[in-house]
Amino acid sequence: MLNMASQLKEVCLKVNGEEYHVSIEPRMLLSDVLRDVLRLTGTHVGCEHGICGACTILIDGRPMRSCLMLGIQAQGMEILTVEGLAKEGEPLHPIQEAFWENHGLQCGFCTPGFIMTILHFLEENPSPTRDEIKEGIAGNLCRCTGYQTIVDSVEHAAEIMRKERTVQS
């Protein structure tokens, strides 16, 4: 019988600006590494097939379904999860604030994946139309909201973020 400890692989991950050294099974999904090893449970797992988008995170600035990637594949990559958007005691990120103010969430299960998708989307398109927003979030599924309040939230977040950019300039 093989010793399970000998099968573990050492991986260095940079998550939300912090470096982690973990020993994981080679076939462990990145979503499971984040949730079960690092205890960052904001990344939700819905379908485990990359369809629902609940596990979306940013890897090197690009949205990725963490249920479709092995933890060892993330070696040396920059990972951002929803926990990295607003540290404890800091104000909410504009997207989180907009979701709160516009009731863009109901049960909240899909919300972290939407927020991470929208973060990248608004970096690419800071002044989207409603149709562009609908296209931008098309890869994320929500069973509660009917999407209207999510689209409203994205519009509001874009407005907040544009104002913040103007103030910073």
SERO-4910 file (N, C-alpha, C, O; in steps of 0.05 Angstrom, whole numbers):
BEGIN
 pado doro    nc1    nc2    nc3   cac1   cac2   cac3    cc1    cc2    cc3    oc1    oc2    oc3
  Met    A     17    -23      0      0      0      0     18     25      0     38     26     15
  Leu    A     11     44    -17     27     69    -19     22     88      5     -1     90     15
  Asn    A     42    101     13     40    121     34     29    147     21     41    158      3
  Met    A      5    157     30     -7    180     19     10    205     22     10    222      4
  Ala    A     25    207     44     42    231     48     63    233     27     71    255     19
  Ser    A     73    210     16     94    211     -4     82    220    -31     97    227    -49
  Gln    A     56    220    -34     44    228    -59     38    258    -59     30    269    -80
  Leu    A     41    271    -37     35    300    -36     56    316    -50     80    308    -51
  Lys    A     48    338    -63     66    355    -77     66    382    -63     46    392    -55
  Glu    A     90    394    -62     93    420    -50     87    441    -72     98    440    -94
  Val    A     70    460    -65     62    481    -84     64    508    -70     56    511    -46
  Cys    A     74    528    -84     75    555    -73     54    571    -88     55    573   -113
  Leu    A     35    582    -74     13    597    -86     13    626    -74     18    630    -51
  Lys    A      8    645    -91      5    673    -82    -25    679    -85    -35    683   -107
  Val    A    -38    681    -62    -67    685    -61    -73    711    -46    -65    714    -23
  Asn    A    -87    729    -59    -95    754    -47    -71    769    -35    -73    781    -14
  Gly    A    -49    767    -49    -25    781    -41     -7    767    -20     14    777    -14
  Glu    A    -16    744    -10     -1    729      9     10    703     -3     -4    690    -19
  Glu    A     34    696      4     46    672     -6     40    649     13     43    651     37
  Tyr    A     32    626      1     26    602     16     42    579      5     45    576    -19
  His    A     53    563     23     67    538     15     50    515     26     46    513     50
  Val    A     39    499      8     21    478     16     30    451      4     43    450    -17
  Ser    A     23    430     18     27    403      8      0    392      0    -18    390     17
  Ile    A     -3    385    -25    -30    377    -35    -27    352    -53     -6    346    -63
  Glu    A    -49    338    -55    -50    316    -73    -49    326   -102    -61    347   -108
  Pro    A    -35    313   -120    -31    323   -147    -58    328   -162    -59    345   -180
  Arg    A    -78    313   -156   -104    315   -170   -124    333   -156   -147    333   -163
  Met    A   -116    347   -135   -134    364   -120   -140    389   -137   -122    402   -147
  Leu    A   -166    395   -139   -175    418   -154   -167    444   -139   -166    444   -115
  Leu    A   -162    465   -155   -154    490   -143   -177    500   -125   -171    512   -103
  Ser    A   -202    496   -132   -224    505   -115   -223    491    -88   -229    504    -68
  Asp    A   -215    466    -88   -213    451    -62   -189    461    -46   -190    462    -22
  Val    A   -167    467    -60   -144    478    -46   -152    504    -32   -145    508     -9
  Leu    A   -165    522    -47   -173    548    -35   -192    544    -12   -188    556      9
  Arg    A   -212    527    -15   -232    523      6   -223    506     29   -226    514     53
  Asp    A   -211    483     23   -206    463     44   -178    466     57   -174    460     80
  Val    A   -159    475     41   -132    477     52   -127    505     62   -117    509     85
  Leu    A   -133    526     46   -128    553     54   -151    566     70   -149    587     81
  Arg    A   -174    552     71   -198    561     85   -209    587     75   -221    603     89
  Leu    A   -206    592     49   -218    615     35   -244    605     22   -245    598     -1
  Thr    A   -265    606     38   -290    593     30   -308    612     13   -331    604      7
  Gly    A   -299    635      6   -315    653    -11   -317    642    -39   -336    649    -53
  Thr    A   -298    626    -47   -300    613    -74   -319    589    -71   -312    570    -57
  His    A   -342    591    -83   -362    570    -81   -360    550   -103   -350    556   -125
  Val    A   -368    526    -97   -367    504   -117   -396    495   -122   -409    485   -103
  Gly    A   -406    499   -146   -433    492   -153   -435    467   -169   -447    447   -161
  Cys    A   -423    467   -193   -427    445   -211   -402    427   -214   -405    404   -223
  Glu    A   -379    437   -208   -354    423   -212   -348    415   -241   -333    397   -246
  His    A   -361    429   -259   -357    424   -288   -351    450   -303   -350    449   -328
  Gly    A   -348    472   -289   -342    497   -302   -365    511   -315   -361    530   -331
  Ile    A   -389    503   -310   -413    513   -323   -425    536   -308   -434    556   -320
  Cys    A   -427    535   -281   -443    554   -266   -428    580   -260   -440    601   -257
  Gly    A   -401    579   -258   -386    603   -253   -383    611   -224   -370    631   -218
  Ala    A   -395    596   -205   -393    603   -177   -365    603   -166   -359    616   -147
  Cys    A   -347    587   -178   -320    585   -169   -300    603   -183   -276    599   -181
  Thr    A   -310    623   -198   -293    640   -213   -275    657   -195   -284    669   -175
  Ile    A   -249    657   -202   -229    673   -188   -213    686   -210   -217    681   -234
  Leu    A   -194    704   -203   -176    715   -223   -149    702   -219   -138    701   -197
  Ile    A   -138    693   -241   -111    681   -241    -95    698   -261   -101    699   -284
  Asp    A    -74    710   -250    -58    729   -266    -76    750   -280    -71    757   -303
  Gly    A    -96    758   -265   -114    779   -275   -136    771   -294   -152    787   -302
  Arg    A   -138    745   -300   -159    735   -318   -178    717   -303   -170    701   -286
  Pro    A   -204    718   -310   -223    700   -296   -218    671   -304   -213    664   -327
  Met    A   -221    654   -284   -216    626   -287   -235    610   -269   -239    619   -246
  Arg    A   -246    589   -279   -262    571   -262   -243    554   -246   -229    537   -257
  Ser    A   -243    557   -220   -223    543   -203   -230    513   -201   -213    498   -193
  Cys    A   -254    505   -209   -260    476   -209   -250    462   -233   -251    437   -235
  Leu    A   -239    477   -252   -228    465   -276   -197    464   -277   -185    456   -297
  Met    A   -185    471   -255   -156    473   -254   -146    458   -229   -158    460   -208
  Leu    A   -124    444   -233   -112    430   -210    -96    450   -194    -85    470   -205
  Gly    A    -94    446   -168    -79    463   -151    -50    465   -159    -39    487   -158
  Ile    A    -38    443   -168    -10    444   -175     -5    461   -200     17    470   -205
  Gln    A    -26    464   -217    -23    481   -241    -21    511   -234    -12    527   -250
  Ala    A    -28    518   -210    -28    546   -201     -1    555   -190      2    577   -181
  Gln    A     18    536   -190     45    542   -179     55    568   -191     57    571   -215
  Gly    A     62    587   -173     74    612   -182     55    633   -194     64    654   -202
  Met    A     30    627   -195     11    645   -207     -1    664   -186     -1    657   -162
  Glu    A    -10    687   -194    -23    707   -177    -53    701   -177    -66    703   -198
  Ile    A    -64    695   -154    -92    687   -151   -106    708   -134    -96    717   -113
  Leu    A   -129    717   -144   -146    735   -129   -173    723   -125   -186    715   -144
  Thr    A   -182    721   -100   -208    710    -93   -225    734    -83   -214    756    -78
  Val    A   -250    729    -78   -268    750    -69   -258    761    -42   -263    784    -35
  Glu    A   -245    744    -25   -235    753      1   -213    775     -3   -209    790     16
  Gly    A   -200    775    -26   -179    794    -30   -188    822    -39   -172    840    -41
  Leu    A   -214    825    -43   -225    851    -53   -227    872    -31   -222    895    -35
  Ala    A   -235    863     -7   -239    882     16   -229    867     41   -243    849     50
  Lys    A   -207    876     51   -196    864     75   -214    872     99   -229    891     98
  Glu    A   -212    856    120   -228    862    144   -222    890    154   -199    898    157
  Gly    A   -244    905    159   -241    932    169   -239    953    147   -239    977    153
  Glu    A   -237    945    122   -235    963     99   -263    966     87   -280    948     91
  Pro    A   -268    987     72   -293    990     58   -296    968     37   -277    956     28
  Leu    A   -321    962     30   -326    943      9   -315    953    -17   -312    977    -22
  His    A   -308    934    -35   -300    941    -62   -325    953    -76   -347    945    -69
  Pro    A   -321    971    -95   -345    983   -108   -364    962   -120   -388    967   -120
  Ile    A   -355    940   -129   -373    920   -140   -389    908   -117   -413    904   -120
  Gln    A   -376    901    -95   -390    891    -72   -411    911    -62   -433    904    -55
  Glu    A   -402    936    -60   -420    958    -51   -445    960    -69   -467    962    -60
  Ala    A   -440    959    -96   -462    961   -115   -481    937   -113   -505    941   -115
  Phe    A   -470    913   -108   -488    890   -105   -505    894    -80   -529    887    -80
  Trp    A   -493    904    -58   -508    909    -34   -530    929    -38   -553    925    -31
  Glu    A   -523    952    -50   -542    974    -53   -564    968    -73   -586    979    -71
  Asn    A   -559    951    -93   -579    945   -114   -592    918   -111   -606    909   -130
  His    A   -587    905    -89   -599    879    -84   -592    859   -106   -608    843   -115
  Gly    A   -566    860   -114   -556    842   -135   -552    813   -126   -543    797   -141
  Leu    A   -558    808   -101   -555    781    -91   -580    773    -76   -594    791    -65
  Gln    A   -586    748    -75   -608    739    -59   -597    717    -40   -591    723    -17
  Cys    A   -593    693    -50   -582    672    -32   -552    676    -29   -541    668     -9
  Gly    A   -539    689    -48   -511    696    -46   -492    674    -56   -468    679    -57
  Phe    A   -502    651    -63   -485    629    -71   -468    636    -96   -444    630    -97
  Cys    A   -481    648   -116   -467    654   -141   -452    680   -140   -435    686   -158
  Thr    A   -457    696   -120   -447    724   -119   -416    726   -121   -407    742   -137
  Pro    A   -400    710   -106   -371    713   -109   -361    709   -138   -344    723   -147
  Gly    A   -372    689   -151   -364    684   -179   -372    707   -197   -357    715   -215
  Phe    A   -396    718   -193   -404    741   -208   -386    765   -203   -377    778   -222
  Ile    A   -379    770   -178   -363    793   -171   -335    791   -184   -325    811   -194
  Met    A   -324    767   -184   -297    764   -196   -298    767   -226   -280    778   -238
  Thr    A   -319    756   -238   -323    759   -267   -326    789   -274   -314    798   -293
  Ile    A   -343    803   -259   -349    831   -264   -324    848   -259   -320    868   -274
  Leu    A   -307    841   -240   -283    856   -235   -266    857   -261   -257    879   -269
  His    A   -261    835   -272   -246    834   -297   -261    848   -320   -249    863   -335
  Phe    A   -287    843   -322   -303    855   -343   -301    885   -342   -298    898   -363
  Leu    A   -304    897   -318   -304    927   -316   -275    938   -320   -273    961   -327
  Glu    A   -255    922   -315   -228    932   -321   -224    933   -351   -210    951   -361
  Glu    A   -236    915   -366   -235    914   -395   -254    934   -408   -248    946   -429
  Asn    A   -277    939   -395   -298    955   -406   -310    973   -384   -331    965   -372
  Pro    A   -298    996   -378   -307   1012   -355   -334   1026   -359   -346   1036   -340
  Ser    A   -344   1027   -384   -370   1041   -389   -387   1023   -406   -394   1030   -429
  Pro    A   -395   1000   -396   -411    981   -412   -440    989   -415   -452   1002   -398
  Thr    A   -452    981   -437   -481    983   -441   -494    960   -427   -480    941   -419
  Arg    A   -520    961   -424   -534    939   -411   -531    913   -426   -528    892   -415
  Asp    A   -531    915   -453   -528    891   -469   -499    880   -466   -496    855   -465
  Glu    A   -479    897   -464   -452    887   -459   -449    874   -432   -435    855   -429
  Ile    A   -463    886   -412   -463    874   -386   -475    846   -387   -464    827   -376
  Lys    A   -498    843   -400   -511    817   -402   -493    797   -415   -491    773   -407
  Glu    A   -479    805   -436   -460    788   -449   -436    781   -431   -427    758   -430
  Gly    A   -427    801   -416   -404    797   -398   -409    778   -375   -390    765   -366
  Ile    A   -434    776   -366   -440    758   -344   -453    732   -353   -462    716   -337
  Ala    A   -455    728   -379   -469    705   -390   -458    678   -381   -473    658   -381
  Gly    A   -433    677   -373   -421    652   -364   -426    645   -335   -417    625   -326
  Asn    A   -441    662   -321   -447    657   -293   -477    653   -290   -493    668   -301
  Leu    A   -484    633   -274   -512    627   -271   -522    635   -243   -508    632   -223
  Cys    A   -546    645   -242   -560    652   -218   -588    641   -219   -602    643   -239
  Arg    A   -596    628   -197   -622    616   -196   -643    633   -181   -666    626   -180
  Cys    A   -634    655   -170   -652    671   -153   -660    698   -164   -684    705   -162
  Thr    A   -642    713   -176   -648    741   -181   -662    748   -207   -675    769   -208
  Gly    A   -661    731   -227   -672    739   -253   -653    757   -268   -660    768   -289
  Tyr    A   -629    762   -257   -607    778   -269   -612    808   -270   -592    823   -273
  Gln    A   -636    818   -268   -641    847   -271   -625    862   -250   -612    882   -257
  Thr    A   -627    854   -225   -613    868   -204   -582    865   -206   -567    882   -197
  Ile    A   -574    843   -218   -545    840   -223   -535    860   -244   -515    873   -241
  Val    A   -550    862   -266   -544    882   -287   -544    910   -275   -526    926   -280
  Asp    A   -564    916   -259   -565    942   -245   -540    947   -228   -529    968   -227
  Ser    A   -532    925   -214   -508    927   -196   -483    933   -212   -466    948   -204
  Val    A   -481    920   -235   -457    924   -252   -457    953   -263   -436    966   -263
  Glu    A   -480    963   -271   -481    991   -280   -472   1010   -258   -457   1028   -262
  His    A   -482   1005   -234   -475   1022   -211   -446   1020   -204   -433   1040   -198
  Ala    A   -435    995   -204   -407    991   -198   -389   1006   -218   -369   1018   -211
  Ala    A   -397   1004   -244   -382   1018   -265   -381   1048   -259   -360   1061   -263
  Glu    A   -404   1059   -251   -406   1087   -245   -387   1095   -222   -373   1114   -223
  Ile    A   -389   1079   -200   -372   1084   -177   -342   1083   -185   -326   1100   -177
  Met    A   -335   1062   -200   -307   1058   -207   -297   1080   -226   -273   1088   -224
  Arg    A   -314   1090   -244   -306   1112   -261   -301   1137   -244   -281   1152   -249
  Lys    A   -319   1142   -225   -315   1166   -207   -289   1163   -191   -275   1183   -188
  Glu    A   -283   1139   -181   -259   1135   -166   -234   1140   -183   -214   1152   -174
  Arg    A   -235   1131   -208   -212   1135   -227   -208   1165   -232   -186   1175   -233
  Thr    A   -230   1180   -234   -229   1209   -239   -217   1223   -215   -200   1241   -219
  Val    A   -224   1215   -191   -214   1227   -167   -184   1221   -164   -168   1238   -156
  Gln    A   -175   1197   -171   -147   1189   -169   -130   1202   -190   -106   1205   -186
  Ser    A   -142   1211   -213   -126   1223   -234   -117   1251   -229   -104   1263   -246
***
